[in-house]
Amino acid sequence: MATPLTLLATQGSKRVRLMQAARAQLRLPPAQVLEWRDWLAQPALLADALRQPGLLKIEPPGDDPVAHRLLLQAGCLRLDRPPARAPEHGELLAMDAWFAGFTAAMTALAAQLLDLPQTRVFNAPGEITVMTDKLACQRHLAAHGVPIPDLLGPVQGYDHLQSLLHERQLDRVYLKPRYGSSASGVVAYRRNKAGRQQATTSAALQHGDGAARLFNVKRMARYETRHDIAALVDALAAQELYAEAWLNKPRCGDSHYDLRVVTLAGQPAHRVARIGQHMMTNLHLDNRRGEASGLLNAADLAALEDTAALAARAFPHSHVTGYDLVVRQGQAHVLEANAFGDLLPGLLWQGIDTYTAQLAHA
C-alpha cells in the first residue's frame, strides 16, 4: 500500500502541480493538500489530515496572499507593532514581521507533530526556520565547517554600511535581506576611491510621500546617487539586512554563473548552472540554465559535491534541500541554503526530476 502524502501548501501552485504529476508518474495516489490559509486559521485541521501514518511535506506559503497576510499580522503582534498594511504585488514590506509570524507558525507546527509520531516530515520545521533566516543559516553552516563568504554581519543603515566598509577596508559587498527569498532585495554594492558608488539590485526604489518603497522586479535596477543608494539601504535595513564579502563568480563567455545543487537524503543529486550577465543569477530573473558538468573540471566537480554533502550534514532532518554555490579553482563556497530549493521544473538527475526523485528516495 502506498504511503499517504500530505502537502502543507497552496492548492493550484506550481509546486503542488509538479508533485501531483510526480505522484501520477509513479502510479501513486494524489497527495492530500492542506492549505496554509486554512491551517493558520484552524490548526486542528493538521491532526485531521494526518490521522493515518504517512508523510508531510511543507511547501512555502508565498503563493497565497491570504496566508502571507496572516503571517505578517501574526508577526506584528509578536513584535508588538501596529498591524502592517497588506503589501502590493511584489512589494518588499515588513519582511522581519513576516518572518516572526512564520517562525511562530513553524514552532506551532513542530509542537503539533510531537503528538503525531506516525507522521514523517520531509524537512523538519525547525530546520526550515533556520534556512529561512539567511544570516542565521550562514552562521549555522560556518559553525559546521562549511565554507561561506566572509560575513560582515547586520547592517543598520547606509551610514553604518560605510563604517563597516571603512573598518574592513572593503569597497565591494553583497547586501542581503535577512528574511528575503531568492534574490529579493539583494544588492551588489561597489564604491571607488573617487567617491563614486553603484548599487545593482532587483529591488525597484519608489520615492513618494513618507518612506521609500521597494518592489521586486525582474529587470535589474542600478542606482548611482548617494540619495537613492542611502534610501535603498535604509529601507532594506529597516526590515533587517546583512552584508557579506563580495565573492567573484566564475565566467562563462560574457556572463557569470553559480550553481544550484539539490541534495536528497544528504547526497548531491540535481545540479544546474545559473548563467547571467548580472551579479544575481537566480533563474526567476530570466537567467539561463547550463550544464554544470560542461563548466566544471574534475577538481571543481569534486568540490561541488563534497561541499554540498557537507552542507546537507548541517541539516540532518531535511530530506530535500537546495544549495547555491560558487566554485572556482577547486574550492566551493555556499552562498545560501534553501529549504524549498527543489522547484526546478524539467531538470533531470539519473533520468528523473526533483519531485519524482524525492518521492523515490522517501
Residue pairs with C-beta under 8 A, 6 or more apart in sequence:
2 28
2 29
3 53
3 54
3 55
3 362
4 29
4 32
4 52
4 53
4 54
4 55
5 19
5 23
5 28
5 31
5 32
5 54
5 55
5 56
5 57
5 359
6 31
6 32
6 33
6 34
6 49
6 50
6 54
6 55
6 56
6 57
7 16
7 19
7 31
7 32
7 33
7 34
7 56
7 57
7 59
8 34
8 36
8 39
8 46
8 56
8 57
8 58
8 59
8 109
9 15
9 16
9 33
9 34
9 35
9 36
9 57
9 58
9 59
10 16
10 35
10 36
10 59
10 61
10 63
10 64
10 67
11 33
11 35
13 59
13 63
13 64
14 63
14 343
14 345
15 59
15 60
15 63
15 340
15 343
16 31
16 33
16 59
18 343
18 345
18 353
18 355
19 31
19 57
19 355
20 30
20 31
21 355
22 353
22 355
22 356
22 359
23 29
23 30
23 31
23 359
24 30
25 356
26 356
26 359
26 360
28 359
31 57
32 49
34 45
34 46
34 49
35 64
35 67
36 61
36 64
36 67
37 64
37 66
37 67
37 70
38 45
39 45
39 46
40 67
40 70
40 71
40 74
40 105
41 70
43 108
43 112
46 109
46 112
46 116
47 112
47 115
47 116
50 56
50 116
50 118
50 119
52 118
53 118
53 119
54 118
54 119
54 120
55 119
55 120
55 121
55 122
55 362
56 113
56 119
56 120
56 121
56 122
57 121
57 122
57 123
58 109
58 121
58 122
58 123
58 125
58 128
59 340
60 181
60 340
61 67
61 68
61 71
61 102
62 68
62 181
65 86
68 87
68 98
69 86
70 101
71 98
71 101
71 102
71 105
72 84
72 86
72 87
72 94
72 97
72 98
72 101
73 83
73 84
73 101
74 100
74 101
74 104
74 105
75 94
75 96
75 97
75 98
75 99
75 100
75 101
75 102
75 104
76 82
76 83
76 84
76 94
76 97
76 100
76 101
78 100
78 101
78 104
79 96
79 97
79 100
81 97
84 93
84 94
84 97
85 93
87 93
87 94
88 215
90 215
90 216
90 217
91 213
91 214
91 215
91 216
92 177
92 180
92 184
92 185
92 203
92 214
92 215
92 216
92 235
92 236
92 239
93 213
93 214
93 239
94 239
95 177
95 178
95 179
95 180
95 185
95 239
95 240
96 178
96 179
96 239
96 240
98 179
99 132
99 133
99 178
99 179
102 129
102 132
103 129
106 125
106 126
106 128
106 129
107 125
107 129
109 125
110 124
110 125
110 126
113 119
113 121
113 125
121 317
122 318
122 319
122 320
122 358
122 362
123 315
123 317
123 318
123 319
123 320
123 321
123 339
124 317
124 318
126 317
127 315
127 317
127 318
127 339
128 318
128 339
130 136
130 137
130 140
130 315
131 137
131 315
131 318
131 321
131 337
131 338
131 339
132 179
132 339
133 178
133 179
134 176
134 177
134 178
134 179
134 180
134 242
134 336
135 151
135 153
135 154
135 176
135 178
135 242
137 336
137 337
138 148
138 151
138 244
138 334
138 336
139 151
140 314
141 148
141 311
141 314
141 334
141 337
142 148
142 151
143 314
144 310
144 311
144 313
144 314
145 310
146 307
146 310
146 311
146 314
146 334
147 307
147 331
147 332
147 333
147 334
148 244
148 333
148 334
148 335
149 174
149 244
149 245
149 246
149 247
149 333
149 335
150 244
150 245
151 242
151 243
151 244
151 245
152 164
152 168
152 170
152 173
152 242
152 243
152 244
152 245
153 164
153 242
153 243
154 178
154 240
154 241
154 242
155 161
155 164
155 175
155 233
155 237
155 241
155 242
155 243
156 237
157 230
157 233
157 234
157 237
158 229
158 230
158 233
158 234
158 237
160 237
161 173
161 175
161 189
161 233
161 243
164 170
164 173
164 243
165 171
165 173
165 191
170 245
170 246
171 190
171 191
171 192
171 193
172 188
172 189
172 190
172 191
172 246
173 189
173 243
173 244
173 245
173 246
174 186
174 187
174 188
174 189
174 243
174 244
174 245
174 246
174 247
174 279
175 186
175 187
175 189
175 233
175 236
175 241
175 242
175 243
176 185
176 186
176 187
176 241
176 242
176 243
176 244
177 184
177 185
177 186
177 236
177 239
177 240
177 241
178 239
178 240
178 241
178 242
179 239
179 240
180 186
182 282
182 284
183 202
183 280
183 282
183 284
183 285
184 202
184 203
184 216
185 201
185 202
185 203
185 214
185 216
185 236
185 239
185 241
186 201
186 202
186 203
186 280
187 199
187 200
187 201
187 203
187 232
187 233
187 236
188 199
188 200
188 201
188 246
188 278
188 279
188 280
189 197
189 198
189 199
189 229
189 233
190 197
190 198
190 199
190 246
191 197
191 198
196 224
197 224
197 226
197 229
198 222
198 223
198 224
199 222
199 223
199 224
199 228
199 229
199 232
199 233
200 220
200 221
200 222
200 278
200 279
200 280
201 220
201 221
201 223
201 232
201 280
202 216
202 217
202 218
202 220
202 221
202 280
202 285
203 214
203 215
203 216
203 217
203 221
203 232
203 236
204 214
204 215
204 216
204 217
204 221
205 212
205 213
205 214
205 221
205 223
205 228
205 231
205 232
205 235
206 212
206 213
206 214
206 215
207 231
211 235
211 238
212 231
212 232
212 234
212 235
213 235
214 232
214 235
214 236
218 284
218 285
218 286
220 278
220 280
220 285
223 229
223 232
233 241
247 326
247 333
247 335
248 326
248 328
249 256
249 257
249 258
249 279
249 281
249 326
250 256
250 257
250 295
250 326
250 327
250 328
251 257
252 273
252 275
252 290
252 295
254 277
255 275
255 276
255 277
256 275
256 276
256 277
256 278
256 279
256 281
257 273
257 274
257 275
257 276
257 281
257 290
257 295
258 273
258 274
258 281
258 324
258 325
258 326
258 335
259 271
259 272
259 273
259 274
259 292
259 304
259 324
259 325
259 326
259 327
260 271
260 272
260 274
260 283
260 322
260 323
260 324
260 325
260 341
260 344
261 268
261 269
261 270
261 271
261 304
261 305
261 308
261 322
261 323
261 325
262 268
262 269
262 270
262 271
262 320
262 321
262 322
262 323
262 341
262 342
262 344
262 349
262 354
263 269
263 308
263 309
263 311
263 312
263 320
263 321
263 322
263 323
264 319
264 320
264 357
264 358
264 361
265 319
265 361
266 309
266 312
266 313
266 316
267 309
267 312
268 304
268 305
268 308
268 309
268 312
269 349
269 350
269 354
269 357
270 342
270 344
270 347
270 348
270 349
270 353
270 354
270 357
271 292
271 304
271 349
272 289
272 290
272 291
272 292
272 344
272 347
273 289
273 290
273 291
273 292
273 295
274 281
274 282
274 283
274 287
274 288
274 289
274 290
274 324
275 281
275 287
275 288
275 289
275 290
276 285
276 287
276 288
278 285
281 287
283 289
283 344
289 347
292 301
292 304
293 301
296 304
296 327
299 329
299 330
300 327
300 328
300 329
300 330
300 332
302 330
303 327
303 330
303 331
303 332
304 325
304 327
304 332
306 332
307 323
307 325
307 332
307 333
307 334
308 323
308 325
308 332
308 334
311 321
311 323
311 334
311 337
312 318
312 321
312 323
314 337
315 321
315 337
318 339
319 358
319 361
319 362
320 341
320 342
320 354
320 358
321 337
321 338
321 339
321 341
322 337
322 338
322 340
322 341
322 342
323 334
323 336
323 337
323 338
323 341
324 334
324 335
324 336
324 338
324 341
325 332
325 333
325 334
325 335
326 332
326 333
326 335
342 354
342 355
342 358
343 354
344 353
344 354
345 353
346 353
347 353
347 354
349 357
350 357
352 360
